Structures are given as structure tokens and as C-alpha cells.
Amino acid sequence: MALLEVDNVHAYYGNIHALKGISLTVEEGEIVSLIGGNGAGKTTTLRSISGLLSPREGTITLRGEDLRQYKAHQLVSKGVAMVPEGRGVFARLTVEENLQMGAYHRSDRDGIAKDMRRVYQLFPRLEERKGQVAGTMSGGEQQMLATGRAMMSRPTLLLMDEPSMGLAPVLVEAIFQTIEEINKEGTTILLVEQNAHMALQIANRGYVLQTGEIVLQDSAKSLQQNAMVQKAYLGID
Amino acid sequence: MMAQLDVRNTIRMGLLAGVVAVSLSMIGMVEAFDQRDVITDVFSLGQLLLFTAPAIVGYMVVQRGKVKAYGPALFGGLIAGVFAALPIFALLILTLIFPNIRAQLVNVSPTLIGILAFGNGQVVGGLLMTAVMGILGLLGAAIYVIPDRIGNPLILGLGWTLLVGVLSEVLLNILRPLLPRAVLRFLFGTKGITFATAVILLILITTGIVWWQEKGREQAKARREAMSSGQQKTRRQVSLGMGLILLFVLPLILGTYLTEVVDNVGLYILMGLGLNIVVGFAGLLDLGYVAFFAIGAYTVGVLTSQGGLGVGHLSFWVALPIAVATSTMAGMLLGVPVLRMRGDYLAIVTLGFGEIIRVLATSDLLKPVIGGAQGVLQIPKPEIFGFTVIQPQHFYYVILAGVFLAIFLSSRLRDARLGRQWMALREDEDVAEAMGIHLVKTKLLAFGIGAAFSGLAGAIFAARLSSIFPHSFNLLISINVLSLIIVGGMGSLPGVVVGALVLVGLPELLREFAEYRLLLYGALLIAMMVTKPEGLWPSPVRRRELRAAEEETAPQIEQVG
């Protein structure tokens, strides 16, 4: 059984048919990338999975359990964590407070302390700045913080929305390296990206989304070779 | 950078101060405040109002230009002061040309002209005013030029002396039973403190602060460091205990009238603490907060009243928890329709809710139950162990207990998981939800608990007044409570207390202010937003936010150096 199964999901914004029957699967331990242009429905797919948006049709299951019966806030304790688009850190709280917020529903103090140390290992930069107010950090540091905060809930499935958005190329590399590292330690990752180049480099498999439909799916390697993907998303003619 | 006096700016600022002084005169404030002397037979509160403008402007022009040389600075202050007097001079001349000007400007009374002209004719008086304001501007500039270690204490000394003078009536009431008559006569004049008192106070406070800066602070620090941690702890406990004792004997010192003022402040603190949970902790802007105060008051009123409307004739202590529960329910019910609203929309809907409650209370529909415009009468005073709570001094303890409870609950909630959830909600609703925070539950709890505090205040309010009327529950109360939170510092518990003292306590002590209360609020809020947007006693998060803004600009300076 796949970890996450999304089957024939239709979602609407008012009358706009945003998702026209999306189906995808994520196996345990994988990194799966969802690539596509603006308005293709990438974020909508993520919001549907994380319960922030209720699709009109279709099923979403985590290890066979129907996720649609849960509200967004209940999913965190089910092991689904999301790193929102545009980083979404609590700008006026310190780095450490942000991280604590990520574990707010847990009560195992030792576990939280342990995970905090692990996050600081992954992002030494955050430890240096743990007393700093999150809103004053650079975009890359905020992305690290948002990722670290999601890790604090000890997720089995991490949903990431455009981690590369607005970051300098060097930082994008660093962030993607960490994503790989997080994945190696056992967290399954579903990644939504416009930066198809980076997203396909670290992913096992990928889906290509266009105007609310999945038009292509394959292993990341084959997608990188695909002529249409090369032309449309990788900028290779 | 060369410090230079910008003459055009100086003139502009001076004129601006003059315009402020003239408008204060023309709305009648100066005349109304002239009844109260700050320093007996030297100057009145009205004159204080007029004369602070040139002094402040004199200080500001040299401060802005960073003029540290005596010559140009004093000259600048003088110019600013003289130009501040010009608009007043113009007003005086105008009264000379149009003797009937009062038909248009009702507040330009002979009394006002007398104040502005120091009892002389308009021309002589105007010249006198120009001279006085010029000198005040010069003195204001002088305070900036003399070294800071003396200048700053002098400003504080002046401020405190004037405050004592303004509040002399209150102090006299407190001190009357404590000091012999001869001493009182020396300290206080007929309508203010005596000149001698003012001089002594100014010297004492200023030298005191200078001493503290030069020596005292170091000594105190050294003494503190010399103490063991145990000693420090006992010291803290002792000062805490002294504070508590002071709070307990306060009504005995203050007497009936002042205790009533303090009671009022206490009720506002209670409401402020409640609204602080909603606005300060959870970030939900609620403008209809008075509704819960009304619901608490009416619940106690109807349940305990001995009059025709009374149902159940319960004792106050039974009705109190029911009132709190009713308010909590109402708070949560209001929360349901506004769950999806944010910011401005939330504010408007809650504003409407507050008005609905007030209109319902006035309406004929509910008249058989809560009395319409006639209100609920004959609400009995609470009894406890056969003792009846009647006097303001008695109510003080009831209110004090309520405030303590509210502070305790607020601080516990803030540090608990729920407090964190509120904080997340305030910072970013979407992220909070994505992190697994139950928005509905969190919001409703904020509305409910906030309303509970207000209901408690309303319940005590009803018993204290013995009768309640719909017009006591108008929008102004919501605005007062919100203002005191903003002035004190959003989300800060001591801030609520400070805010209530400043916004509710001070105007009550200075009855002349009553008519100009809203003007005072407006001016104070604007001044606060410009100079100290985080409030008088900000919470750590707000303070940090401001520090963070400074840090952002810091790296550039590093690169230069």
C-alpha cells in the first residue's frame, strides 16, 4: 500500500474548476515532485491533501486511511506536516519560539528537545540565530525555519510548497540538499516546485501538472530527458 | 555634521505651537482649566496648557537642529517662542477690532481675553504674552543646551512638580488627616501647591535624579550584587508584600471619593484584561466588547432585583457566576458568525453586535424583562457573612479580588498551550492552521474567556450602582477599553493597569477634563503612535518587534565603520 494515495480529486474555487481529476501516489521513503507552471494547480493539490481546502470529489488516503474526514488541524497529529508557500514563519516570534510552535501539540518534553537538537543539526544557522526574531532573517533562513518547524511535528509525510521561491541560487542548492537529508532520515516528501530543474534532480518520481490535470508522470530521470518537459520547464530547446 | 539652526523651520514650528494654543483657547479648554491653579497665584492649569507649547517648541527646534552652542540655541528658542505668541496676539487684536466676535466664536469670552492678556488691555497684554512666550521658548532651548546629565533630570523634575501641582487637590485630600494644619497651609495654597512647595519639589526631584544617575544607581547595583540569591529573593518578597499591604489599605488612605475613582479604574482594568485576551493575545479586533459588560450587568440585575422586574431574587453571589457564564456563552455565540472574518470585517461585525445589545436593552420588545429605557432598579447590595457591601471602600475589595483573579488567569493562560495557540493565531492564521491549531476552538475560547472577564465587571457594576440603564452601555465604553489597551501596550498585563490609570483615572481626578475626554484620548493616542507605538508598558514580544526593526538597519552602519 502506498503511503499517500490521491485518487480522482476535483477541486473548485467558486465556479473555477481548479483540479480536474488529479490522481497520484507517494510511496514510503520517496521524494515525489509535482512540477508545473503558474496556476497549474500545484498548490491547490497540496492544500487539498493537507485539508486546508475541501475537494468536491475524489479520495485522499494515508496508509489506507481516509484523510478527508479530518480537518486541517487534525492532520498534523496524523503525521502530515506542511511547509507553506512563501515560507510563512511567525515573523514576530523568535526562531526558537517558531520551532516550539511546530511541536505545540506534543507533550513529550524529551522528544521535543531531541527533535529541536536535530533541527539545529540540520540547520546550524538556526541555532546561531535562535534568539532572533524570525521576520528579520533572510529569505533562505526563513525557509530553513519553516522546514525545521514542520520537522518539529515529527511528520511521516512532509508537504513542501515551493521551497525555492525567491531564493538566491546558492541557497536553493542548500535547501534542496537538506531536503534530501531529511528524506534520507526517513521522512517521505511531496514537493511542489516551479524550479523543475532542482525538483527533478532530487526526486525519485515526478508528476507534471497543467491546468488542473496531470499530463505526465514518470521517474524523475526520464522526466528530465522528456522533450516536452525540457522545452516547457527546463528551458532546453 | 555642522549643527545649524534652521530659521524657517523654527518660525514654522513656533507658529504651529501658537495655532495649537489658540485652538485650545477657542474650544474653551484654557478657560475651563483656568479654574484650577497649579501653583497658587502663580499660574493656573489653563496657563500651563498655553505655556507648555512655546517651551516644548523651543526645546524641539534646537533638538532637531542639534544646536549645542548657547548663542544660536537660545536665539532659536526665543524666536520659536515669540512666533508661538503671534497667533495669540492676532486673536487679541481681532477681539479689539470686532468687539462682538463672541457671536461667531462663542468661547472667546472676556474671561479668556483676560487670561490671554494677563488682565491688561489687548495690545499691552499681547506684548506681554509675546515676551513671556519668548522667554519660555528660550528656557526650553536652554534645557537642551545644558549638559544632558542635568538637563534630563531637570525635565523630569519639572514634569513631576507640575503633575503634583495639577493633582494637588487629590494630594491634599489624602494628606489632610495625616499632617498638621500649619504644614498643610505651607504646602498647599487655595487652589494648588504653593510657590515654595514647587521650588522645593523641583530642587529635591532634580537633585535626587542627578544623584541617582551619578552615584545611586551604581551603589544600588553594587548592593544588589553583594547580596546572595536568597537575600535577593527575600528582598523581592518583602517589596511584593509591602505592595500588597499598600493595595489592601489603599481605601483607608484615599477616602470615599477617591476610592470610587479607583473602583472605576478597577472595573476598567477587569474589562481591559478581558479584551486583552481577545485583542492582545489572539489578535481579534473586537469593537463590541461592551455587550458582554451589559450582559453581565443585566443578568445580575434581573436575577437579584427586589423591584418589579426581579426574577428569583437570588443573592449576588449566586447571580455572579450565572452572569459570568451567560457572558461567556454570549462571547462564544458572537464568535461563531465571525469565525471566518479578519481584521476590519471582524471589527465592523463586533461593533454591530455591541450596538444590537444596546438597542435590545432600550427596546420595547424586551421592556417587560429588562425594563427598556427605565432600566432595572433596586438591585440589592451584595452581602457576605451578614456584612453588606455598600461603600465604595467595600466594593474596592470585591473589585480587587476580581482583578487579581483576572491577572492570575491571564498570566497562566498566556504561558499555557492555549496562550501559544492564541499567539500563533495572532501572528498568522493560515500558518497556525497548517500547523495543526484548531482555529474554531482557539478563537471561541478567546472570545468566551474575554467576555467572561467583562461579564464579571458588569456584574459588580450592577451591584455597585443598584440600578442599571441601557445608556450606561454605549460604544464609548468599548472604545475606552480598547484605547487603554493600546496606550498601555497590546498583550501586556501591567500595560492594562497603567493604561486604565492614565485613561480612566486621570480624567476622573481632573473633572475639568471630562468634557474634553475624547480630545485627550485622541491626542494621547496620536502622540503614543508617533513616539511610543508599543505602549507605555509593552509586552516582551511587542518590545522585541521594535528592537528588531532597529536591527534591520544596523548592518549598514557596521559596513561603514
Chai-1 contact restraints between the chains, C-beta under 6 A:
chainA,res_idxA,chainB,res_idxB,connection_type,confidence,min_distance_angstrom,max_distance_angstrom,comment,restraint_id
A,A72,B,E433,contact,1.0,0.0,6.0,A-B,restraint_1
A,H73,B,G436,contact,1.0,0.0,6.0,A-B,restraint_2
A,H73,B,I437,contact,1.0,0.0,6.0,A-B,restraint_3
A,H73,B,H438,contact,1.0,0.0,6.0,A-B,restraint_4
A,V76,B,G436,contact,1.0,0.0,6.0,A-B,restraint_5
A,M82,B,A434,contact,1.0,0.0,6.0,A-B,restraint_6
A,P84,B,V431,contact,1.0,0.0,6.0,A-B,restraint_7
A,P84,B,A434,contact,1.0,0.0,6.0,A-B,restraint_8
A,G88,B,V431,contact,1.0,0.0,6.0,A-B,restraint_9
A,F90,B,E427,contact,1.0,0.0,6.0,A-B,restraint_10
A,F90,B,D428,contact,1.0,0.0,6.0,A-B,restraint_11
A,R92,B,E427,contact,1.0,0.0,6.0,A-B,restraint_12
A,R92,B,V541,contact,1.0,0.0,6.0,A-B,restraint_13
A,R92,B,E545,contact,1.0,0.0,6.0,A-B,restraint_14
A,M101,B,A424,contact,1.0,0.0,6.0,A-B,restraint_15
A,Y104,B,R420,contact,1.0,0.0,6.0,A-B,restraint_16
A,H105,B,G436,contact,1.0,0.0,6.0,A-B,restraint_17
A,V133,B,R544,contact,1.0,0.0,6.0,A-B,restraint_18
A,V133,B,A548,contact,1.0,0.0,6.0,A-B,restraint_19
A,T136,B,A548,contact,1.0,0.0,6.0,A-B,restraint_20
A,T136,B,E551,contact,1.0,0.0,6.0,A-B,restraint_21
A,T136,B,E552,contact,1.0,0.0,6.0,A-B,restraint_22
